[in-house]
């Protein structure tokens, strides 16, 4: 195994070596008992045939009892060790991959398709389990069975061994010719499964949109198409394996019958072949046929599994943001943008020449028409994209040079779509971390969650993605998270877009009431009372800053912001 393969498979064996060795030894021991069975069969036939020097039936009975006891002992060893090894190996493999996935930052994850990871952790993981772990034991046992059978045959009769090997040419040729096709079939199944997972993810994630636009038939058709292609790929793989099994089976029968025919001729010709030896060769020929017809497929499945593991590893190492140095968990001066421009893959600039300064401890509103670049601006401040030109400075430190973990300690984002886990309200607020009760209660009070906690308690289950809470309550949980995290910079992206006016006012007021925090709030709600509470308003138009100032100043100028505000009333 080369160094790269050892790196990929290392999680399988971490603190799992004992189970692996017991599983391996038990499998090889059972394989070794097959040779003992072949020998006992030869002795029994020769004894019954009256061949001189054969063992007595009484001795053979004890040998058979010993063989049965050995098989039982080794099978029990395999029962306890092999399932345990595979269980722990897969747990560690997936846990290790998920831990590496969680180390990615927002910028890296934004450019990737999560359906690829869903497929890697489900469909591909099943292939890895079957093709690498389970097949690994079978592969080694087959190699030992093949080599051991050949050695044993040579010891009894080199001539008969040459004859038997001649008949093995056909099944070996069939297996070798089809082995590479099995690998290609496995890769195609993985690819189609990934597309099917993406279709399933889209259907579930966009369920409300599908229902709203009555697109059930179209989405169902897309799902059915990807489902058909995935199952068709599996069908083609299954047909290929069946074809291999069919031809190998026919070739195996020919090899065994040919061995019996030639062996019978040699026995009748007085070539030293006893009936027991003939039966032994027939039995060992059967032992060799199995590995010959399955080894190429097992090797192809193992290679395909390694390819899938390499694919996941590459994805986990790809699109990583270069890490920089740590910064203090506080903002003393502010955030400055100097001639910042940014465009997405289509080449259109979403932001152009942005110059702005957000002073520490103050609050700013970002307004503008749809597509003006408001959310893009916040995403850049959160380091969601690193391909901008110009400078984004936190207390004079360029954002690209800041360590991601350090940045996330300083900055927190509240978006329109707040994700909640199907866990307790407290766990969703604390994000499963431990905090003193006093700090949790303070975050609950400042975020306006006290009425909910008094009514339903901190242990209430929030449901899948928070379906047990209202939109306003979800936003308050997001605020409480940021407070508990003690983020000194709070970025709010259209957090009230889906809320009724009264709840929206309450959420924005709660954000503006937070002491000592720098707040940059993207909002579509142009309410005079709330906007007057912001220290500055940034009005964007077509990716540029059209105006900047406080509410009264901008209204007095009667320019772009004045038009936005007037139209919204």
C-alpha positions in Angstrom: 0.0 0.0 0.0 1.5 3.4 -1.0 1.7 6.4 1.2 -1.4 8.1 -0.2 -3.5 5.0 0.4 -2.2 4.7 3.9 -3.2 8.3 4.5 -6.7 7.6 3.2 -7.2 4.4 5.2 -5.6 5.5 8.4 -8.9 6.3 10.2 -10.0 2.7 9.8 -7.3 1.4 12.0 -7.0 4.1 14.7 -7.4 2.3 18.0 -9.0 -0.5 16.0 -5.9 -2.7 15.4 -6.9 -5.5 17.8 -10.3 -6.1 16.2 -8.7 -6.0 12.7 -6.1 -8.6 13.6 -8.6 -10.9 15.2 -10.9 -10.6 12.2 -8.1 -11.1 9.8 -6.7 -14.1 11.7 -10.1 -15.8 12.1 -10.8 -15.4 8.3 -7.4 -16.8 7.3 -7.8 -19.6 9.9 -11.2 -20.6 8.4 -9.5 -20.6 4.9 -6.7 -22.8 6.3 -9.3 -25.3 7.6 -10.5 -25.8 4.0 -7.1 -27.4 3.2 -7.6 -29.7 6.3 -11.0 -30.6 5.0 -9.6 -31.5 1.5 -7.0 -33.6 3.1 -9.5 -35.4 5.4 -11.8 -36.0 2.4 -8.9 -37.6 0.5 -8.1 -39.8 3.5 -11.7 -40.8 3.9 -12.2 -41.8 0.2 -8.9 -43.8 0.2 -9.9 -45.5 3.5 -13.2 -46.5 2.0 -11.5 -47.6 -1.2 -9.1 -49.8 0.7 -5.9 -47.9 -0.2 -3.1 -49.2 2.0 -1.7 -46.8 4.6 -4.9 -44.9 5.0 -6.2 -43.7 8.4 -8.9 -45.7 10.2 -12.5 -44.5 10.3 -12.2 -44.0 14.0 -9.2 -41.6 13.6 -11.0 -39.8 10.8 -14.0 -39.3 13.0 -11.9 -37.6 15.6 -10.3 -35.5 12.9 -13.7 -34.4 11.6 -14.8 -33.5 15.1 -11.6 -31.4 15.5 -12.3 -29.7 12.2 -15.8 -28.8 13.3 -14.6 -27.5 16.6 -11.9 -25.3 14.8 -14.5 -23.9 12.4 -16.9 -23.1 15.3 -14.1 -21.4 17.3 -12.8 -19.3 14.3 -16.4 -18.4 13.3 -17.1 -17.2 16.9 -13.9 -15.1 16.8 -15.0 -13.6 13.5 -18.5 -13.0 14.9 -17.1 -10.8 17.6 -14.2 -9.1 15.8 -15.2 -8.5 12.1 -18.5 -6.6 12.7 -16.9 -4.6 15.5 -13.9 -3.6 13.3 -16.1 -2.5 10.4 -18.4 -0.6 12.7 -15.6 1.4 14.4 -13.7 1.8 11.1 -16.7 3.4 9.3 -17.5 5.5 12.4 -14.0 6.9 12.5 -13.8 7.3 8.7 -17.0 9.4 8.6 -16.3 11.2 11.8 -12.8 12.1 10.6 -14.2 13.4 7.3 -16.9 15.4 8.9 -14.5 16.9 11.4 -12.3 18.0 8.4 -15.4 19.3 6.7 -16.3 21.5 9.7 -12.8 23.0 9.6 -13.6 24.6 6.3 -14.5 28.2 6.4 -17.5 30.0 4.8 -15.6 31.2 1.8 -14.6 27.6 0.9 -18.0 26.1 1.5 -19.8 28.8 -0.6 -18.4 27.6 -3.9 -19.1 23.9 -3.3 -22.1 21.6 -3.9 -23.3 20.2 -0.6 -25.0 17.3 -2.5 -21.6 15.9 -3.3 -20.9 15.6 0.4 -24.3 14.1 1.1 -23.6 11.5 -1.5 -20.0 10.9 -0.1 -21.3 10.3 3.4 -24.2 8.0 2.3 -23.9 6.2 -1.1 -20.1 6.4 -1.4 -19.6 5.4 2.2 -21.6 2.3 1.6 -19.4 1.5 -1.4 -16.3 2.1 0.8 -17.6 -0.2 3.5 -18.4 -3.0 1.0 -15.7 -2.5 -1.6 -12.8 -1.8 0.7 -13.5 -3.1 4.2 -15.6 -6.2 3.7 -13.9 -7.1 0.4 -10.5 -6.6 2.0 -11.0 -9.7 4.2 -12.5 -11.7 1.3 -9.7 -10.6 -1.0 -6.9 -11.8 1.3 -8.7 -15.1 2.1 -9.1 -15.7 -1.7 -5.4 -15.1 -2.3 -4.4 -17.5 0.5 -7.0 -20.0 -0.8 -5.6 -19.8 -4.3 -2.0 -20.0 -3.3 -2.6 -22.7 -0.7 -4.6 -24.9 -3.1 -1.9 -24.6 -5.7 0.8 -25.6 -3.3 -1.2 -28.5 -1.9 -1.9 -29.8 -5.5 1.8 -29.6 -6.4 2.7 -31.7 -3.3 0.3 -34.4 -4.4 0.8 -34.5 -8.1 2.7 -31.9 -10.3 1.2 -33.6 -13.4 -2.4 -33.2 -12.3 -1.6 -29.6 -11.2 -0.4 -28.7 -14.7 -3.6 -30.3 -16.1 -5.8 -28.4 -13.7 -4.1 -25.1 -14.3 -4.7 -25.6 -18.1 -8.4 -25.6 -17.4 -8.1 -22.4 -15.3 -7.1 -20.4 -18.3 -10.7 -19.8 -19.4 -12.2 -18.5 -16.1 -9.1 -16.5 -15.4 -9.3 -14.8 -18.9 -13.0 -14.1 -18.3 -12.3 -12.5 -15.0 -9.4 -10.4 -16.2 -11.3 -9.1 -19.2 -14.3 -7.9 -17.1 -12.4 -6.6 -14.0 -11.8 -3.1 -15.4 -15.4 -2.8 -16.5 -16.5 -3.4 -12.9 -14.4 -0.5 -11.8 -15.9 1.8 -14.4 -19.4 0.6 -13.5 -18.8 1.4 -9.8 -17.6 4.9 -10.7 -20.7 5.5 -12.8 -23.0 4.4 -10.0 -21.2 6.9 -7.7 -21.7 9.7 -10.2 -25.4 9.0 -10.8 -26.0 8.6 -7.0 -24.5 12.1 -6.5 -26.9 13.6 -9.1 -29.8 11.8 -7.5 -28.9 13.1 -4.0 -28.7 16.6 -5.4 -32.2 16.2 -6.9 -33.5 14.9 -3.6 -31.9 17.8 -1.7 -33.4 20.3 -4.1 -36.8 18.9 -3.7 -36.7 18.9 0.1 -34.9 22.2 0.5 -37.2 24.0 -2.0 -40.4 22.4 -0.9 -42.2 25.6 -0.1 -41.2 27.2 -3.4 -42.3 24.1 -5.3 -45.7 24.2 -3.7 -46.1 28.0 -4.1 -45.5 27.8 -7.8 -47.3 24.5 -8.3 -44.2 22.9 -9.8 -44.8 19.5 -8.2 -45.0 17.7 -11.6 -41.9 19.3 -13.0 -39.8 18.7 -9.9 -41.1 15.1 -9.6 -40.1 14.6 -13.2 -36.6 15.8 -12.5 -36.4 13.6 -9.5 -37.7 10.6 -11.5 -35.1 11.2 -14.2 -32.2 11.3 -11.8 -33.6 8.3 -9.9 -34.0 6.3 -13.1 -30.4 7.1 -14.2 -29.1 6.1 -10.7 -31.0 2.8 -10.7 -30.1 2.2 -14.4 -26.4 2.5 -13.5 -26.9 0.0 -10.6 -28.8 -2.3 -13.0 -25.9 -2.2 -15.5 -23.4 -3.0 -12.7 -25.6 -5.8 -11.5 -25.9 -7.2 -15.0 -22.2 -7.1 -15.5 -21.6 -8.9 -12.2 -24.2 -11.5 -13.2 -22.5 -12.0 -16.6 -19.1 -12.4 -15.0 -20.6 -14.9 -12.5 -22.4 -16.8 -15.3 -19.3 -17.2 -17.5 -17.0 -17.9 -14.5 -19.5 -20.5 -13.4 -19.6 -22.3 -16.7 -15.8 -22.1 -16.9 -15.6 -23.5 -13.4 -17.8 -26.5 -14.2 -15.6 -27.2 -17.3 -12.4 -27.0 -15.2 -13.8 -29.3 -12.5 -15.1 -31.9 -15.0 -12.0 -31.7 -17.1 -9.9 -32.3 -14.0 -12.1 -35.4 -13.1 -11.8 -36.7 -16.6 -8.0 -36.4 -16.9 -7.5 -37.5 -13.3 -9.7 -40.6 -13.9 -7.6 -41.4 -17.0 -4.3 -41.1 -15.0 -5.8 -43.2 -12.2 -6.8 -46.0 -14.6 -3.4 -45.8 -16.3 -1.6 -46.5 -13.0 0.0 -43.1 -12.7 -0.2 -43.1 -8.9 -3.5 -41.2 -8.6 -5.7 -42.8 -6.0 -9.5 -42.2 -5.8 -8.8 -40.0 -2.7 -6.2 -37.9 -4.5 -8.7 -37.5 -7.4 -11.4 -36.3 -5.1 -8.9 -33.9 -3.4 -8.0 -32.4 -6.8 -11.7 -31.9 -7.6 -12.2 -30.2 -4.2 -9.1 -28.0 -4.6 -10.1 -27.1 -8.1 -13.4 -25.9 -6.8 -11.5 -23.9 -4.1 -9.4 -22.2 -6.9 -12.3 -21.5 -9.2 -13.9 -19.2 -6.6 -10.9 -16.9 -6.1 -10.2 -16.8 -9.9 -13.7 -15.7 -10.8 -14.1 -13.2 -7.9 -10.6 -11.7 -7.4 -10.6 -9.3 -10.4 -14.0 -8.0 -9.4 -12.9 -7.6 -5.8 -9.7 -5.8 -6.9 -11.8 -3.5 -9.1 -14.3 -2.8 -6.2 -11.4 -2.1 -3.9 -9.8 0.3 -6.4 -13.2 2.0 -7.0 -13.6 2.4 -3.2 -10.1 4.0 -2.9 -11.0 6.4 -5.8 -14.1 7.5 -3.9 -12.1 8.0 -0.7 -9.6 10.0 -2.7 -12.4 12.1 -4.2 -13.8 13.0 -0.8 -10.3 13.7 0.6 -9.6 16.0 -2.4 -12.9 17.8 -1.8 -12.0 18.3 1.9 -8.6 19.8 1.0 -9.9 21.9 -2.0 -11.1 25.5 -1.9 -9.5 26.2 1.4 -9.0 29.8 2.5 -5.4 30.6 3.3 -5.2 31.2 7.0 -3.5 34.3 8.5 -2.8 35.6 12.0 -5.1 36.0 15.0 -6.6 39.4 15.9 -8.0 40.6 19.3 -11.6 39.8 20.1 -12.6 43.4 20.1 -12.9 46.3 17.6 -11.2 49.5 18.7 -11.3 51.7 15.6 -13.7 50.2 13.1 -14.0 48.5 9.7 -12.8 50.3 6.6 -13.3 49.4 2.9 -11.0 51.0 0.4 -11.9 50.7 -3.3 -13.5 47.3 -2.8 -14.8 45.6 -6.0 -16.2 42.1 -6.4 -17.8 40.0 -9.1 -19.3 36.6 -9.3 -18.4 33.9 -11.9 -20.4 35.5 -14.6 -18.1 38.4 -14.7 -20.6 41.1 -13.6 -19.4 43.3 -10.8 -21.7 43.1 -7.8 -19.7 45.8 -6.0 -17.6 48.6 -7.6 -15.2 50.9 -5.9 -16.7 50.8 -2.4 -15.2 53.3 0.1 -16.8 53.2 3.6 -15.9 53.3 7.3 -18.0 51.6 10.0 -16.9 53.1 13.3 -16.6 50.7 16.3 -19.6 50.6 18.6 -21.9 52.4 16.2 -24.8 51.1 14.1 -25.3 51.4 10.3 -28.1 50.6 7.9 -27.4 49.4 4.4 -30.3 50.1 2.0 -30.9 49.8 -1.7 -33.0 48.2 -4.4 -32.9 44.4 -5.0 -29.6 43.5 -6.6 -27.7 46.6 -5.5 -25.1 44.6 -3.6 -26.3 44.8 0.0 -26.0 41.1 0.9 -22.7 40.8 -1.1 -21.2 43.6 1.0 -22.1 41.7 4.3 -20.8 38.5 2.8 -17.4 40.1 2.1 -17.2 41.5 5.6 -17.8 37.9 6.8 -14.9 36.6 4.5 -17.4 34.5 2.5 -15.5 35.4 -0.7 -11.8 36.2 -0.9 -11.5 37.2 -4.6 -12.3 40.9 -4.1 -10.0 43.7 -5.1 -9.2 46.6 -2.8 -8.9 46.4 0.9 -11.2 45.4 3.8 -9.5 46.4 7.1 -10.5 45.4 10.6 -8.7 47.9 12.8 -6.2 48.3 10.0 -5.7 44.6 9.5 -6.5 43.3 6.0 -9.3 40.7 6.1 -7.4 38.2 3.9 -4.6 38.1 6.4 -6.9 37.3 9.4 -7.3 33.7 10.7 -10.8 32.5 10.1 -11.4 31.3 13.7 -10.2 34.6 15.0 -12.5 36.5 12.6 -15.5 34.3 13.6 -14.8 35.1 17.3 -15.1 38.8 16.5 -17.9 38.8 13.9 -21.4 37.2 14.0 -24.0 37.1 11.2 -27.7 37.1 11.5 -29.3 36.2 8.2 -32.9 36.1 7.0 -32.9 32.3 7.1 -32.0 31.3 10.6 -31.0 27.6 11.0 -32.2 25.9 14.1 -31.4 22.3 15.1 -34.0 19.9 16.2 -32.9 20.3 19.8 -33.9 22.3 22.9 -34.2 26.0 22.9 -31.2 26.3 25.2 -29.0 24.1 23.0 -30.0 26.3 20.0 -29.0 29.4 21.9 -25.8 28.1 23.3 -25.0 26.0 20.2 -24.3 23.0 22.4 -21.6 24.7 24.4 -21.5 25.2 28.1 -22.2 28.7 29.5 -23.0 30.0 33.0 -26.8 30.3 33.6 -26.4 34.0 34.3 -25.0 34.6 30.9 -27.7 32.6 29.2 -30.4 34.4 31.0 -28.9 37.7 30.1 -28.8 36.8 26.4 -32.4 35.6 26.6 -33.5 38.9 28.2 -31.6 41.2 25.8 -32.8 39.3 22.7 -36.4 39.4 23.9 -36.9 35.7 24.4 -38.0 35.9 28.0 -41.8 35.6 27.2 -41.1 32.4 25.2 -38.9 30.9 27.9 -41.5 31.7 30.6 -44.3 30.2 28.5 -42.5 27.0 27.3 -39.2 26.7 29.1 -35.6 26.4 27.9 -36.0 22.6 27.3 -38.7 23.0 24.6 -37.8 21.3 21.4 -37.5 23.7 18.5 -38.4 21.1 15.8 -36.8 20.5 12.5 -35.1 23.7 11.4 -37.1 25.5 14.2 -40.6 24.7 12.8 -42.0 25.0 16.4 -41.0 28.7 16.6 -42.3 31.8 14.8 -40.1 33.8 12.4 -39.6 36.5 15.0 -38.7 33.9 17.7 -36.1 32.4 15.3 -34.5 35.8 14.8 -34.4 36.4 18.5 -32.6 33.0 19.0 -30.1 34.2 16.4 -29.6 37.4 18.3 -29.2 35.5 21.6 -26.5 33.3 20.0 -24.5 36.4 19.0 -24.9 37.9 22.4 -23.8 34.8 24.2 -20.9 34.5 21.8 -20.0 38.0 22.7 -19.3 39.0 19.1 -18.2 42.6 18.9 -19.4 43.0 15.3 -22.9 42.0 14.4 -23.8 41.8 10.7 -27.6 41.5 10.0 -28.7 40.5 6.5 -32.4 41.1 5.8 -33.3 39.5 9.2 -36.8 41.0 9.2 -37.7 40.4 5.5 -40.2 37.6 6.3 -41.6 39.2 9.5 -44.7 41.2 10.0 -44.1 45.0 10.6 -44.6 44.9 14.4 -42.3 41.9 14.9 -39.8 43.4 12.5 -39.7 46.6 14.5 -39.2 44.6 17.7 -36.3 42.6 16.3 -34.5 45.7 14.8 -35.1 47.6 18.1 -33.6 44.7 20.0 -30.5 44.8 17.8 -30.1 48.6 18.1 -30.5 48.3 21.9 -27.4 46.1 22.2 -24.6 48.0 24.0 -21.0 48.3 22.8 -21.5 46.4 19.5 -20.7 47.5 16.0 -23.8 46.8 13.9 -24.2 46.7 10.1 -27.8 46.0 9.2 -29.1 45.3 5.7 -32.8 46.2 5.7 -35.6 46.6 3.3 -37.8 48.1 5.9 -37.6 51.9 5.6 -39.2 53.1 8.9 -38.4 56.6 9.8 -38.4 56.0 13.6 -36.0 53.1 13.3 -33.7 54.6 10.6 -33.2 57.7 12.8 -31.6 55.4 15.4 -28.8 54.4 13.1 -25.6 56.4 13.2 -25.3 56.2 9.4 -27.2 55.0 6.4 -25.4 53.5 3.4 -27.5 53.7 0.2 -26.3 51.3 -2.6 -27.3 51.5 -6.2 -26.0 49.1 -8.9 -23.1 48.0 -6.7 -21.9 51.6 -5.9 -22.4 53.8 -2.9 -24.9 56.4 -4.0 -25.2 58.3 -0.7 -24.0 58.1 2.9 -25.3 60.0 6.0 -27.8 60.0 8.8 -31.6 59.8 8.1 -32.4 63.5 8.4 -29.4 64.6 6.2 -30.3 62.2 3.4 -34.0 63.1 3.5 -33.1 66.8 3.3 -30.9 66.2 0.2 -33.9 64.7 -1.6 -31.8 62.4 -3.8 -31.6 58.6 -4.2 -32.4 57.7 -0.6 -35.3 60.2 -0.5 -36.8 58.4 -3.5 -36.3 55.0 -1.9 -38.0 56.1 1.3 -40.9 57.9 -0.5 -41.7 54.9 -2.7 -41.7 52.5 0.2 -44.3 54.5 2.2 
